[in-house]
Amino acid sequence: MARIVVDPVTRIEGHLRIEAVVENGIITDAFSAGTMVRGLEKILIGRDPRDAWAITERVCGVCTTVHALASVRAVEDAIGISVPPTAELIRNIMMSTLYVHDHVVHFYHLHALDWVDIVNALKADPKKAAELAGSFSKWDKNTPAYFAAVQEKIKAFAASGLGIFANGYWGHPAYKLPPEVNLIAVAHYLDALEWQKDIVKIHAVFGGKNPHPNYLVGGVPCSIDVDEVAAINSERLNLVASLISQADEFINQVYIPDVLAVASFYKDWAKWGGGLKNYLSYGEYPTRGYSQVDSFKFARGVILNRDFSKVHPVNPRDSQEIKEYIAHSWYDYEGGDAAGLHPWAGETKLNYSGPKPPFESLAGYEKYSFLKTPRWKDQPMETGPLARLLVSYAAGHADVKESVGAVLGKLNVPLEAVFSTLGRTAARAIDAELAMGWLKEFFAELMGRVKTRETSTFNGEKWEPKTWPTECEGVGLVEAPRGSLAHWIKIKNGKIDNYQLVVPTTWNGSPRDAKQQRSSFEESLIGTPVAKLDEPVEILRTIHSFDPCLACSVHLYDPQGRHLHQVSFE
């Protein structure tokens, strides 16, 4: 028996430690530890609720937008504000832009090198690479000259020691792509670096900047007037239209074909990484107002034990549904470690009881993470692209079922193949394809409103705290690219009285609960073969398939840099 430690898990945002027990080449147990301190919620107490979006959005610059949207939705829910239809459309455009951007960046820059051998691309024939790329894509850069030029860049890079990729597991027996496919993927890795700088300009148009675009309780902080220089005018709308067209080409001529090409060589990975059988989605993209959940493009609900015959409803206000536990987390609750708290009653009281760093292993320690453990009706949940596709699939959403069926058909695999590391990676591509289509749809609707001058973007009713109840509470739900995100807020006398975030990586990467039920990361690794204990690329493949982001799962910030809490390792 061996215990493998991967710390930090690289090519993600934040600090994640994975410990896996390997017996006879197979993972038999696993532990996921968040190694930063959580506590962002503390600095929000006593602040104006209308400012919370600006603070929470800075949890992370990777999934920019989602925390701001969750925050304004939470405040609007608490004080009873609805946003104008045009503002809702702009929010949908912002979110679908993020989906498209985030999924491309995840595949090429955070996950592809788990499957793509950079060094092996040096053996490729550029002409054959161009012919192969041309067989599944009309991307005009797929030429022999282009691939030859990229190969020269790789040669120069390799001669210099490969830079940040010097410690990659190149040549590992788990890599299966032919040299030409490796070359295509590396070339498009570089293309994606350039492309991703343009797509985020859509956020800059509607939100003023990226990352951390501006938001507003009651609407969006921009006005539309095609003839006004200081507003979103015809020039800016034409720019957005052009950026959407470019993104559509990149998604459908580069990203989707590459995912399918890479996946076709790794169909054996449909056997591993399935993990939990329960899936959670909060739903996203309202088309008739945020309160009309049945109008969402992505459905809200839960699937239990992979039973697609029933989608269980989710009520974030029910104190018996969503709770956070700390049996294996470095926190204290007034009610003891066995207690589970609904986020409106959430507590953030640190109590580190692990080994003094640096340490070899967390083995033998009852508590081993700074992530709390969320549960839905005491059940562990997977959340993310795969989860929301499955919930919408089971709910009968025709466009989702069509996209899922098309990808499964191209790969010639059954629906059961999605319950895996391979399926999770393919689900993210389907997610991006859907978001791309909806982005075009939302923008077309916006342009229709511009033509009829239905362009109100702010509802000032109830904006002033004097119009609010003395005490109120709200919840804002968002299906972020990484999965189900929610902010819960309690307001008293116009100020934040309590604020809790439960984020996708908290659901997926949290430690066991008191019943010893593993969460998604830990459960997904069980049964995975590991060819080389000192180069566990198999662990990275599965963990990266979730697109973990620890920044919004574990943190302790103060905007003035003041001392908030000390964690003692003595």
C-alpha positions as CSV (number, residue, x, y, z in Angstrom):
1,M,0.0,0.0,0.0
2,A,1.2,3.5,-0.8
3,R,-0.1,7.0,0.0
4,I,0.4,9.5,-2.9
5,V,0.4,13.2,-2.0
6,V,-0.2,15.8,-4.7
7,D,0.2,19.2,-3.1
8,P,-0.5,21.6,-4.6
9,V,-2.7,20.4,-7.4
10,T,-1.4,22.7,-10.1
11,R,-3.1,24.4,-13.1
12,I,-6.0,25.5,-10.8
13,E,-6.7,28.6,-8.8
14,G,-6.1,28.2,-5.1
15,H,-4.5,25.6,-2.8
16,L,-5.7,22.0,-3.1
17,R,-4.0,18.9,-1.6
18,I,-5.0,15.4,-2.7
19,E,-3.9,12.3,-0.8
20,A,-4.7,9.0,-2.4
21,V,-4.2,5.4,-1.1
22,V,-3.0,3.1,-3.8
23,E,-3.1,-0.7,-3.5
24,N,-1.9,-3.0,-6.3
25,G,-2.0,0.0,-8.7
26,I,-5.6,1.0,-7.9
27,I,-6.8,4.0,-5.8
28,T,-8.7,2.6,-2.8
29,D,-9.2,5.7,-0.8
30,A,-8.7,9.5,-1.2
31,F,-8.7,12.7,0.8
32,S,-9.3,16.2,-0.5
33,A,-7.9,19.1,1.6
34,G,-8.3,22.8,1.1
35,T,-5.2,24.3,2.6
36,M,-6.1,28.0,2.8
37,V,-8.3,29.6,5.5
38,R,-11.9,30.3,4.7
39,G,-13.5,33.5,6.1
40,L,-14.4,36.1,3.5
41,E,-17.9,36.3,5.0
42,K,-16.5,38.0,8.1
43,I,-15.6,41.2,6.4
44,L,-19.1,41.7,5.0
45,I,-20.8,42.0,8.4
46,G,-22.0,45.5,9.0
47,R,-21.6,46.7,5.4
48,D,-24.2,48.1,3.0
49,P,-25.8,45.1,1.2
50,R,-25.8,47.0,-2.1
51,D,-21.9,46.9,-1.9
52,A,-21.6,43.2,-1.3
53,W,-21.3,42.3,-4.9
54,A,-18.1,44.3,-5.3
55,I,-16.4,42.5,-2.4
56,T,-17.6,39.0,-3.1
57,E,-16.7,39.3,-6.8
58,R,-13.1,39.6,-5.8
59,V,-13.0,36.2,-4.3
60,C,-11.6,35.1,-7.6
61,G,-10.6,36.5,-11.0
62,V,-11.1,33.3,-12.9
63,C,-14.9,32.9,-12.7
64,T,-15.4,36.6,-12.7
65,T,-19.0,37.8,-12.7
66,V,-20.6,34.9,-10.9
67,H,-20.2,36.1,-7.3
68,A,-21.4,39.6,-8.2
69,L,-24.5,38.1,-9.8
70,A,-25.2,35.8,-6.9
71,S,-24.8,38.7,-4.5
72,V,-27.1,41.1,-6.3
73,R,-29.7,38.3,-6.7
74,A,-29.5,37.6,-2.9
75,V,-30.0,41.3,-2.0
76,E,-32.9,41.6,-4.6
77,D,-34.5,38.5,-3.1
78,A,-34.2,39.9,0.4
79,I,-35.6,43.4,-0.3
80,G,-38.1,42.4,-3.1
81,I,-36.6,44.0,-6.2
82,S,-37.2,42.7,-9.7
83,V,-35.0,43.7,-12.6
84,P,-36.2,45.0,-16.0
85,P,-36.2,42.5,-18.9
86,T,-33.4,44.3,-20.7
87,A,-31.2,44.2,-17.6
88,E,-31.9,40.4,-17.3
89,L,-30.9,40.0,-20.9
90,I,-27.6,41.8,-20.3
91,R,-27.0,39.6,-17.3
92,N,-27.6,36.5,-19.4
93,I,-25.2,37.9,-22.0
94,M,-22.5,38.4,-19.4
95,M,-23.0,34.9,-18.0
96,S,-23.0,33.1,-21.3
97,T,-19.9,35.0,-22.3
98,L,-18.3,33.8,-19.2
99,Y,-19.3,30.2,-19.9
100,V,-17.8,30.4,-23.4
101,H,-14.6,32.0,-22.2
102,D,-14.2,29.9,-19.0
103,H,-14.7,26.5,-20.7
104,V,-12.2,27.2,-23.5
105,V,-9.6,28.4,-21.0
106,H,-10.2,25.4,-18.8
107,F,-9.8,22.9,-21.6
108,Y,-6.7,24.3,-23.2
109,H,-4.9,25.9,-20.3
110,L,-5.9,23.9,-17.2
111,H,-6.9,20.4,-18.4
112,A,-5.6,19.6,-21.9
113,L,-2.0,18.9,-20.8
114,D,-3.3,16.0,-18.8
115,W,-4.1,14.4,-22.1
116,V,-1.7,16.2,-24.5
117,D,2.1,15.4,-24.6
118,I,3.8,18.6,-25.6
119,V,7.2,16.9,-26.2
120,N,5.6,14.3,-28.4
121,A,4.4,17.0,-30.7
122,L,8.0,17.4,-31.9
123,K,7.6,14.1,-33.7
124,A,4.6,15.2,-35.8
125,D,4.5,15.8,-39.5
126,P,3.0,19.3,-40.0
127,K,1.4,18.3,-43.3
128,K,-0.3,15.3,-41.8
129,A,-1.4,17.4,-38.9
130,A,-3.0,19.9,-41.3
131,E,-4.8,17.2,-43.2
132,L,-6.1,15.6,-40.0
133,A,-7.3,19.0,-38.6
134,G,-8.9,19.8,-41.9
135,S,-10.9,16.6,-41.8
136,F,-12.9,17.7,-38.7
137,S,-12.6,21.5,-38.9
138,K,-12.8,24.5,-41.3
139,W,-10.5,26.6,-39.1
140,D,-8.5,28.6,-41.7
141,K,-5.3,28.5,-39.6
142,N,-5.0,24.7,-39.9
143,T,-2.3,24.7,-42.6
144,P,1.0,22.9,-42.9
145,A,2.9,26.2,-42.7
146,Y,1.1,27.1,-39.5
147,F,1.7,23.8,-37.8
148,A,5.3,23.8,-38.9
149,A,5.8,27.3,-37.3
150,V,4.2,26.1,-34.1
151,Q,6.5,23.1,-34.1
152,E,9.5,25.4,-34.4
153,K,8.2,27.3,-31.3
154,I,8.0,24.0,-29.4
155,K,11.5,23.1,-30.4
156,A,12.8,26.4,-29.1
157,F,10.8,26.1,-26.0
158,A,12.1,22.5,-25.4
159,A,15.7,23.7,-25.9
160,S,15.2,26.2,-23.2
161,G,14.0,23.6,-20.7
162,L,10.2,23.9,-21.3
163,G,9.8,26.7,-18.7
164,I,6.8,26.2,-16.5
165,F,6.1,22.8,-18.1
166,A,9.5,21.4,-17.3
167,N,8.1,19.1,-14.6
168,G,5.3,17.7,-16.7
169,Y,4.9,14.0,-17.0
170,W,5.9,13.9,-20.7
171,G,6.4,10.5,-22.1
172,H,4.1,8.9,-19.4
173,P,2.5,5.7,-20.6
174,A,-1.0,7.2,-20.0
175,Y,-0.5,9.6,-22.9
176,K,-2.1,8.1,-26.1
177,L,-2.4,10.8,-28.7
178,P,-0.6,10.5,-32.0
179,P,2.1,13.2,-32.5
180,E,-0.1,15.0,-35.0
181,V,-3.0,15.4,-32.6
182,N,-0.6,16.6,-29.9
183,L,0.7,19.2,-32.3
184,I,-2.8,20.3,-33.2
185,A,-3.7,20.7,-29.6
186,V,-0.6,22.7,-28.7
187,A,-1.2,25.0,-31.7
188,H,-4.8,25.6,-30.5
189,Y,-3.6,26.1,-27.0
190,L,-1.7,29.1,-28.3
191,D,-4.6,30.2,-30.4
192,A,-6.9,30.1,-27.3
193,L,-4.4,32.3,-25.4
194,E,-4.9,35.1,-28.0
195,W,-8.7,34.5,-28.5
196,Q,-9.6,34.7,-24.8
197,K,-8.3,38.2,-24.6
198,D,-11.0,39.3,-27.1
199,I,-14.1,37.6,-25.9
200,V,-13.9,39.2,-22.5
201,K,-14.3,42.6,-24.1
202,I,-18.0,41.9,-24.0
203,H,-17.8,42.2,-20.2
204,A,-16.0,45.5,-20.6
205,V,-18.8,46.8,-22.9
206,F,-21.6,46.0,-20.5
207,G,-19.7,46.0,-17.2
208,G,-17.0,48.5,-17.7
209,K,-14.1,46.1,-17.3
210,N,-12.8,42.5,-17.0
211,P,-12.1,40.9,-14.7
212,H,-14.6,42.1,-12.0
213,P,-17.2,43.8,-14.2
214,N,-19.6,46.2,-12.5
215,Y,-23.0,45.1,-11.3
216,L,-25.9,46.9,-9.7
217,V,-28.7,45.8,-7.3
218,G,-31.9,46.4,-9.3
219,G,-30.4,46.0,-12.7
220,V,-27.2,46.6,-14.6
221,P,-24.9,49.8,-14.4
222,C,-25.1,50.7,-18.1
223,S,-27.5,52.5,-20.3
224,I,-28.3,51.9,-23.9
225,D,-28.7,54.7,-26.4
226,V,-27.5,54.1,-30.0
227,D,-26.9,57.8,-30.5
228,E,-25.2,58.7,-27.2
229,V,-21.4,58.7,-26.9
230,A,-21.4,57.9,-23.2
231,A,-23.8,55.1,-23.4
232,I,-23.8,51.7,-25.0
233,N,-24.3,53.0,-28.6
234,S,-24.3,51.5,-32.0
235,E,-20.6,51.3,-32.2
236,R,-20.3,49.2,-29.0
237,L,-23.2,47.0,-30.0
238,N,-21.5,46.3,-33.4
239,L,-18.3,45.4,-31.5
240,V,-20.2,42.9,-29.4
241,A,-21.8,41.4,-32.5
242,S,-18.4,41.0,-34.0
243,L,-16.9,39.4,-30.8
244,I,-19.9,37.0,-30.6
245,S,-19.3,35.9,-34.3
246,Q,-15.6,35.3,-33.6
247,A,-16.4,33.3,-30.5
248,D,-19.0,31.2,-32.4
249,E,-16.3,30.3,-34.9
250,F,-13.7,29.4,-32.3
251,I,-16.1,27.2,-30.3
252,N,-17.5,25.3,-33.2
253,Q,-14.3,25.1,-35.4
254,V,-11.6,24.7,-32.8
255,Y,-12.7,23.9,-29.3
256,I,-15.5,21.3,-29.9
257,P,-13.6,19.5,-32.7
258,D,-10.5,19.3,-30.5
259,V,-12.4,17.9,-27.5
260,L,-14.0,15.2,-29.7
261,A,-10.6,14.4,-31.3
262,V,-8.8,14.0,-28.0
263,A,-11.7,12.1,-26.4
264,S,-11.8,9.6,-29.3
265,F,-8.3,8.3,-28.1
266,Y,-9.3,8.1,-24.5
267,K,-12.6,6.2,-24.5
268,D,-11.2,3.9,-21.7
269,W,-11.6,6.9,-19.4
270,A,-15.3,6.4,-19.6
271,K,-14.7,3.7,-17.0
272,W,-13.1,5.9,-14.3
273,G,-13.9,9.0,-12.4
274,G,-17.7,8.6,-12.2
275,G,-17.8,9.2,-8.4
276,L,-21.1,10.2,-6.8
277,K,-24.4,9.3,-8.3
278,N,-26.2,12.4,-7.1
279,Y,-26.3,15.7,-9.1
280,L,-27.3,19.2,-8.1
281,S,-28.1,22.2,-10.4
282,Y,-29.6,25.5,-9.3
283,G,-30.6,26.3,-12.9
284,E,-29.6,29.4,-14.9
285,Y,-30.5,31.8,-17.7
286,P,-34.0,33.1,-16.8
287,T,-36.0,34.1,-19.8
288,R,-39.2,35.4,-18.1
289,G,-37.7,36.8,-14.9
290,Y,-35.5,35.3,-12.2
291,S,-38.6,34.2,-10.1
292,Q,-39.9,32.0,-13.0
293,V,-37.7,29.0,-12.5
294,D,-39.6,27.0,-15.2
295,S,-38.4,29.5,-17.8
296,F,-34.7,28.8,-17.1
297,K,-32.5,27.5,-19.9
298,F,-30.9,25.1,-17.4
299,A,-33.2,23.4,-15.0
300,R,-33.1,23.6,-11.3
301,G,-33.2,20.3,-9.3
302,V,-31.5,17.2,-8.0
303,I,-31.0,13.7,-9.4
304,L,-30.5,11.0,-6.8
305,N,-28.7,7.7,-7.6
306,R,-28.7,8.4,-11.3
307,D,-32.5,8.0,-11.5
308,F,-33.5,10.1,-14.4
309,S,-37.2,9.4,-13.9
310,K,-37.5,12.0,-11.2
311,V,-36.0,15.5,-10.8
312,H,-36.3,16.5,-7.1
313,P,-37.1,20.2,-6.5
314,V,-34.6,22.3,-4.6
315,N,-35.7,25.0,-2.1
316,P,-32.7,27.0,-0.9
317,R,-34.9,28.6,1.8
318,D,-35.7,25.3,3.5
319,S,-33.5,24.9,6.6
320,Q,-33.6,21.1,6.2
321,E,-32.3,20.9,2.7
322,I,-28.9,22.6,2.4
323,K,-26.6,22.4,5.4
324,E,-22.9,22.7,5.9
325,Y,-21.1,20.3,8.3
326,I,-17.6,20.5,9.9
327,A,-17.0,16.9,11.2
328,H,-13.7,16.8,9.2
329,S,-13.1,20.6,8.7
330,W,-11.0,23.0,10.8
331,Y,-13.9,24.9,12.2
332,D,-16.0,24.9,15.4
333,Y,-19.8,25.2,15.7
334,E,-21.6,26.3,18.9
335,G,-23.7,23.2,18.5
336,G,-20.7,20.9,18.1
337,D,-19.1,19.0,15.3
338,A,-22.2,16.9,14.5
339,A,-24.4,19.9,13.8
340,G,-25.4,20.9,10.3
341,L,-26.2,24.6,9.7
342,H,-28.3,26.1,7.0
343,P,-26.3,29.1,5.6
344,W,-28.6,31.7,7.0
345,A,-27.5,30.4,10.4
346,G,-23.9,29.8,9.2
347,E,-20.9,30.3,11.4
348,T,-17.2,30.8,10.5
349,K,-15.2,30.0,13.5
350,L,-11.7,28.7,12.8
351,N,-10.0,25.9,14.7
352,Y,-6.9,24.4,13.1
353,S,-6.1,21.0,14.6
354,G,-3.9,19.5,11.9
355,P,-0.1,18.8,11.8
356,K,2.5,21.6,11.8
357,P,3.5,22.4,8.3
358,P,5.4,21.2,6.4
359,F,4.0,17.7,6.8
360,E,4.1,14.5,4.8
361,S,0.5,13.4,5.3
362,L,-2.8,14.2,7.0
363,A,-3.3,10.5,7.8
364,G,-4.5,9.9,11.3
365,Y,-6.1,13.4,11.6
366,E,-9.8,13.5,12.1
367,K,-10.0,17.0,10.6
368,Y,-8.1,17.7,7.4
369,S,-9.5,20.6,5.4
370,F,-10.5,24.3,5.5
371,L,-13.5,23.5,3.3
372,K,-16.8,22.9,5.1
373,T,-18.9,20.0,3.9
374,P,-22.3,20.9,2.2
375,R,-25.0,18.4,1.9
376,W,-28.5,18.4,0.3
377,K,-30.9,16.5,2.6
378,D,-27.7,15.0,4.0
379,Q,-26.7,13.6,0.6
380,P,-23.4,14.5,-1.1
381,M,-23.8,16.1,-4.5
382,E,-21.7,16.5,-7.6
383,T,-22.2,19.9,-9.2
384,G,-20.9,21.4,-12.4
385,P,-21.4,21.1,-16.2
386,L,-22.2,17.4,-16.0
387,A,-24.6,17.8,-13.2
388,R,-26.6,20.6,-14.8
389,L,-26.7,18.8,-18.2
390,L,-28.0,15.7,-16.5
391,V,-30.7,17.6,-14.5
392,S,-31.8,19.4,-17.6
393,Y,-31.7,16.2,-19.6
394,A,-33.9,14.5,-17.1
395,A,-36.2,17.5,-17.0
396,G,-36.8,17.1,-20.7
397,H,-35.1,20.3,-22.0
398,A,-35.0,19.6,-25.7
399,D,-31.9,21.6,-26.7
400,V,-29.9,20.0,-23.9
401,K,-31.0,16.5,-24.9
402,E,-30.2,17.2,-28.6
403,S,-26.7,18.5,-27.8
404,V,-25.9,15.6,-25.4
405,G,-27.2,13.1,-28.0
406,A,-25.1,14.6,-30.8
407,V,-21.8,14.4,-28.9
408,L,-22.5,10.9,-27.7
409,G,-23.3,9.9,-31.3
410,K,-20.0,11.4,-32.6
411,L,-18.0,9.5,-30.0
412,N,-20.2,6.4,-30.5
413,V,-20.6,5.9,-26.7
414,P,-23.8,5.3,-24.6
415,L,-25.3,7.8,-22.2
416,E,-23.7,5.8,-19.3
417,A,-20.3,7.0,-20.6
418,V,-20.9,10.5,-19.2
419,F,-20.6,9.1,-15.6
420,S,-16.8,9.4,-15.8
421,T,-13.8,11.7,-16.1
422,L,-14.2,11.6,-19.9
423,G,-17.9,12.4,-19.6
424,R,-17.3,15.3,-17.3
425,T,-14.8,16.8,-19.8
426,A,-17.2,16.3,-22.7
427,A,-20.0,17.8,-20.7
428,R,-18.1,21.0,-20.3
429,A,-17.7,21.2,-24.1
430,I,-21.5,20.6,-24.6
431,D,-22.1,23.3,-21.9
432,A,-20.0,25.8,-23.9
433,E,-21.8,24.9,-27.2
434,L,-25.2,25.5,-25.6
435,A,-24.0,28.8,-24.0
436,M,-22.7,29.9,-27.4
437,G,-26.0,29.4,-29.0
438,W,-27.9,31.1,-26.2
439,L,-25.4,34.0,-26.3
440,K,-26.4,34.7,-29.9
441,E,-30.1,34.3,-28.9
442,F,-29.8,36.7,-26.0
443,F,-28.0,39.3,-28.0
444,A,-30.6,39.1,-30.8
445,E,-33.3,39.7,-28.2
446,L,-31.4,42.6,-26.9
447,M,-31.1,44.1,-30.3
448,G,-34.8,43.7,-30.8
449,R,-35.4,45.7,-27.6
450,V,-33.0,48.4,-28.8
451,K,-35.0,48.8,-32.0
452,T,-38.2,49.2,-30.1
453,R,-36.5,51.4,-27.5
454,E,-37.4,49.0,-24.6
455,T,-34.0,49.7,-23.0
456,S,-34.7,50.3,-19.3
457,T,-31.8,48.7,-17.3
458,F,-32.6,49.7,-13.7
459,N,-35.5,49.4,-11.2
460,G,-35.0,52.1,-8.5
461,E,-38.0,51.0,-6.5
462,K,-37.0,49.9,-3.0
463,W,-33.4,51.0,-3.7
464,E,-33.2,53.1,-0.5
465,P,-32.7,51.2,2.8
466,K,-35.5,53.2,4.4
467,T,-38.0,51.3,2.3
468,W,-36.7,47.9,3.5
469,P,-38.0,45.8,6.3
470,T,-36.1,46.1,9.6
471,E,-35.0,42.5,9.1
472,C,-35.0,40.4,6.0
473,E,-33.1,37.6,4.3
474,G,-32.5,36.5,0.8
475,V,-30.6,34.0,-1.3
476,G,-29.0,34.3,-4.7
477,L,-28.5,31.2,-6.8
478,V,-26.2,31.0,-9.8
479,E,-25.1,28.1,-12.0
480,A,-21.5,29.2,-12.4
481,P,-19.3,27.5,-15.0
482,R,-17.9,25.3,-12.2
483,G,-21.3,24.5,-10.8
484,S,-23.9,25.5,-8.2
485,L,-23.1,28.7,-6.4
486,A,-25.3,30.4,-3.8
487,H,-25.0,33.5,-1.5
488,W,-27.2,33.7,1.6
489,I,-27.7,37.2,3.2
490,K,-29.4,38.4,6.4
491,I,-30.1,42.1,6.6
492,K,-30.8,44.0,9.8
493,N,-31.4,47.8,10.0
494,G,-30.1,48.2,6.5
495,K,-26.8,46.5,7.1
496,I,-25.5,42.9,6.5
497,D,-26.1,40.9,9.7
498,N,-24.8,37.5,8.2
499,Y,-23.5,36.4,4.9
500,Q,-22.5,32.9,3.7
501,L,-21.2,31.6,0.4
502,V,-21.5,27.9,-0.6
503,V,-19.6,27.5,-3.8
504,P,-19.1,24.7,-6.4
505,T,-15.7,23.6,-5.2
506,T,-17.0,23.4,-1.6
507,W,-19.6,21.0,-2.8
508,N,-17.2,18.9,-4.9
509,G,-13.9,19.2,-3.0
510,S,-15.0,19.1,0.6
511,P,-14.0,16.4,3.2
512,R,-16.1,13.6,4.4
513,D,-19.2,14.2,6.5
514,A,-19.9,12.7,9.9
515,K,-21.4,9.6,8.2
516,Q,-18.1,9.1,6.4
517,Q,-19.7,9.9,3.0
518,R,-17.1,11.1,0.6
519,S,-17.7,14.2,-1.5
520,S,-17.1,14.4,-5.3
521,F,-13.3,14.7,-5.6
522,E,-12.7,11.9,-3.1
523,E,-15.3,9.5,-4.4
524,S,-14.4,10.1,-8.1
525,L,-10.8,8.8,-7.5
526,I,-11.8,5.4,-6.1
527,G,-11.0,2.6,-8.5
528,T,-8.7,4.7,-10.7
529,P,-5.5,2.9,-11.9
530,V,-2.2,4.7,-11.3
531,A,0.6,3.5,-13.6
532,K,3.5,5.4,-11.9
533,L,3.3,6.4,-8.3
534,D,5.8,9.3,-8.8
535,E,3.9,10.7,-11.8
536,P,0.2,10.4,-10.9
537,V,-1.3,12.0,-14.0
538,E,-4.4,9.9,-13.6
539,I,-5.2,11.8,-10.4
540,L,-4.8,15.1,-12.1
541,R,-7.1,14.1,-15.0
542,T,-10.0,13.4,-12.8
543,I,-9.6,16.3,-10.4
544,H,-9.0,18.7,-13.2
545,S,-12.2,17.4,-14.9
546,F,-14.1,19.2,-12.2
547,D,-12.3,22.5,-12.9
548,P,-11.6,23.1,-9.2
549,C,-11.2,26.6,-7.9
550,L,-10.2,26.9,-4.3
551,A,-10.1,30.7,-4.1
552,C,-13.9,31.0,-3.4
553,S,-13.9,27.8,-1.2
554,V,-11.2,28.9,1.2
555,H,-10.0,32.4,2.0
556,L,-9.5,35.1,4.7
557,Y,-9.3,38.6,3.4
558,D,-9.3,42.2,4.7
559,P,-9.3,45.1,2.3
560,Q,-7.1,47.1,4.6
561,G,-4.7,44.2,5.3
562,R,-5.7,44.3,9.0
563,H,-5.2,41.2,11.2
564,L,-8.3,39.1,11.3
565,H,-7.3,35.7,12.6
566,Q,-4.2,33.7,13.4
567,V,-4.0,30.0,12.7
568,S,-1.6,28.4,15.2
569,F,0.4,25.4,14.1
570,E,2.1,24.9,17.5
